[in-house]
C-alpha cells in the first residue's frame, strides 16, 4: 500500500534506536492539547454498548450535529473519518470529470481514480494561493470540484469573496462543489465557513472531521453537510452499513460540548504557530503563512531534511508526493511549546 500521509509512526520506529526519547511526530496535524477527558470517558462508557451493532443512521450523533449548527438532522451524514466520506461521495456520484487544485489532499485524487474519473488540475502557482483564474476552468463539462479551505498542505485560506464567486459559478455550471473545511476550526475564523449557504443550493457538500480538533484520529469520525438529500442517500448506500462505531459516535457527541477546550486550542495553536514560523525562518526555511495547525515550508535545495531529523526522534511530513511540489517541500504540525522547541533545536543542529 502506497503511503500518502503523515502519522506513520508504525513503520518509522527505527527512530527510537537513535534516541531514548521516542518519536516526536510532527507529520500528523493533531490538536496539541490531546483528546479531551470528557471524550475519553465517553469512549470508555460506550464500551458497555459495544455489544450491540452501531446505529447505521447515526441518529443520536446527527441529532447532536443538528443542534450544534441549527440545521435539520437529515442534512448530515456521518462516516469513518473524512476520507471515508470522500470515497462514498465519489462512488455515489461517479463523476465523469472532476476539477482539483494542485497541491491538495491526496485522497480526492485517489478516490476519483477508483471510478475512472477524468481529473482536471488547477495548478497553484508561485505563492500557492487559489486565485480567480480558477473560475476559467469551471464549466458545464465538470461534474465535481474539490476545494480544501484552508488548503492542505499549505494552510492558506481562500479569499472569501472569491470562494463565494466559486460557489456561484458551481451553481451556474451545475458543478457539485465539495468544500473540505476539516482544518477551518483551527484558524479561529469559522465565519468563513459556507455552512450558512447549505440550504440555498444542492450544489454544495461541506466536509468536516472530529479527527484533528479533538485529537481522535484513531477513532475515525467525520461528517458531511448538504441539502442534496438524494446525494446523501446514495452516499449512505455507497459504503458498509455500519460506518461509525459505537465508541466513535459517543466520542463525537461528547466532543461537540467541548467549547472551552476548542477555544484554548485555537489560542495555543495561534501562539505556537507564530513561534514555530519564526524558528523555521531563522533556520533558513521559506515558510508559508498558513492559518491551520501546521506550517508548510521549503528547505531550499535540502531534499534530505526528513532523514536528517530522524536521528533526533523527529518525524516531519515530506511533501514531494503532493502534485506540483518538489522534494525540498515539507510540512510540520504545530505542537505544544516544549515539542516545538525540540524541533527548533534539532533544526539548528542539522541545517
Secondary structure in CASP SS format (residue, H / E / C, confidence):
PFRMAT SS
TARGET T0000
AUTHOR 0000-0000-0000
METHOD secondary structure of the structure
MODEL  1
X C 1.00
X C 1.00
X C 1.00
X C 1.00
X C 1.00
X C 1.00
X C 1.00
X C 1.00
X C 1.00
X C 1.00
X C 1.00
X C 1.00
X H 1.00
X H 1.00
X H 1.00
X H 1.00
X H 1.00
X C 1.00
X C 1.00
X C 1.00
X C 1.00
X C 1.00
X C 1.00
X E 1.00
X E 1.00
X C 1.00
X C 1.00
X C 1.00
X C 1.00
X C 1.00
X C 1.00
X C 1.00
X C 1.00
X C 1.00
X C 1.00
X C 1.00
X H 1.00
X H 1.00
X H 1.00
X H 1.00
X H 1.00
X H 1.00
X H 1.00
X H 1.00
X H 1.00
X H 1.00
X H 1.00
X H 1.00
X H 1.00
X H 1.00
X H 1.00
X C 1.00
X C 1.00
X C 1.00
X C 1.00
X C 1.00
X C 1.00
X C 1.00
X H 1.00
X H 1.00
X H 1.00
X H 1.00
X H 1.00
X H 1.00
X H 1.00
X H 1.00
X H 1.00
X H 1.00
X H 1.00
X C 1.00
X C 1.00
X C 1.00
X H 1.00
X H 1.00
X H 1.00
X E 1.00
X E 1.00
X E 1.00
X E 1.00
X C 1.00
X C 1.00
X H 1.00
X H 1.00
X H 1.00
X H 1.00
X H 1.00
X H 1.00
X H 1.00
X H 1.00
X H 1.00
X H 1.00
X H 1.00
X H 1.00
X C 1.00
X C 1.00
X C 1.00
X E 1.00
X E 1.00
X E 1.00
X E 1.00
X E 1.00
X E 1.00
X C 1.00
X C 1.00
X C 1.00
X H 1.00
X H 1.00
X H 1.00
X H 1.00
X H 1.00
X H 1.00
X H 1.00
X H 1.00
X H 1.00
X C 1.00
X C 1.00
X C 1.00
X E 1.00
X E 1.00
X E 1.00
X E 1.00
X E 1.00
X E 1.00
X C 1.00
X C 1.00
X C 1.00
X C 1.00
X C 1.00
X C 1.00
X C 1.00
X C 1.00
X H 1.00
X H 1.00
X H 1.00
X H 1.00
X H 1.00
X H 1.00
X C 1.00
X C 1.00
X C 1.00
X C 1.00
X C 1.00
X C 1.00
X E 1.00
X E 1.00
X E 1.00
X E 1.00
X E 1.00
X C 1.00
X C 1.00
X C 1.00
X C 1.00
X C 1.00
X C 1.00
X C 1.00
X C 1.00
X C 1.00
X C 1.00
X C 1.00
X H 1.00
X H 1.00
X H 1.00
X H 1.00
X H 1.00
X H 1.00
X H 1.00
X H 1.00
X H 1.00
X H 1.00
X H 1.00
X H 1.00
X H 1.00
X H 1.00
X C 1.00
X C 1.00
X E 1.00
X E 1.00
X E 1.00
X E 1.00
X E 1.00
X C 1.00
X C 1.00
X C 1.00
X H 1.00
X H 1.00
X H 1.00
X H 1.00
X C 1.00
X C 1.00
X H 1.00
X H 1.00
X H 1.00
X C 1.00
X C 1.00
X H 1.00
X H 1.00
X H 1.00
X H 1.00
X H 1.00
X H 1.00
X C 1.00
X C 1.00
X C 1.00
X E 1.00
X E 1.00
X E 1.00
X E 1.00
X E 1.00
X E 1.00
X C 1.00
X C 1.00
X C 1.00
X C 1.00
X C 1.00
X C 1.00
X C 1.00
X C 1.00
X C 1.00
X C 1.00
X C 1.00
X C 1.00
X E 1.00
X E 1.00
X E 1.00
X E 1.00
X C 1.00
X C 1.00
X C 1.00
X H 1.00
X H 1.00
X H 1.00
X H 1.00
X H 1.00
X H 1.00
X H 1.00
X H 1.00
X H 1.00
X C 1.00
X C 1.00
X C 1.00
X C 1.00
X C 1.00
X C 1.00
X C 1.00
X C 1.00
X H 1.00
X H 1.00
X H 1.00
X H 1.00
X H 1.00
X H 1.00
X H 1.00
X H 1.00
X H 1.00
X H 1.00
X C 1.00
X C 1.00
X C 1.00
X H 1.00
X H 1.00
X H 1.00
X H 1.00
X H 1.00
X H 1.00
X H 1.00
X H 1.00
X H 1.00
X H 1.00
X H 1.00
X H 1.00
X H 1.00
X H 1.00
X H 1.00
X H 1.00
X H 1.00
X H 1.00
X H 1.00
X H 1.00
X H 1.00
X H 1.00
X H 1.00
X H 1.00
X C 1.00
X C 1.00
X C 1.00
X E 1.00
X E 1.00
X C 1.00
X C 1.00
X C 1.00
X C 1.00
X C 1.00
X C 1.00
X E 1.00
X E 1.00
X E 1.00
X E 1.00
X E 1.00
X C 1.00
X C 1.00
X C 1.00
X C 1.00
X C 1.00
X C 1.00
X H 1.00
X H 1.00
X H 1.00
X H 1.00
X H 1.00
X H 1.00
X C 1.00
X C 1.00
X C 1.00
X E 1.00
X E 1.00
X C 1.00
X E 1.00
X E 1.00
X C 1.00
X C 1.00
X C 1.00
X C 1.00
X C 1.00
X C 1.00
X C 1.00
X C 1.00
X C 1.00
X C 1.00
X E 1.00
X E 1.00
X E 1.00
X E 1.00
X E 1.00
X C 1.00
X C 1.00
X C 1.00
X H 1.00
X H 1.00
X H 1.00
X H 1.00
X H 1.00
X H 1.00
X H 1.00
X H 1.00
X H 1.00
X H 1.00
X H 1.00
X H 1.00
X H 1.00
X H 1.00
X C 1.00
END
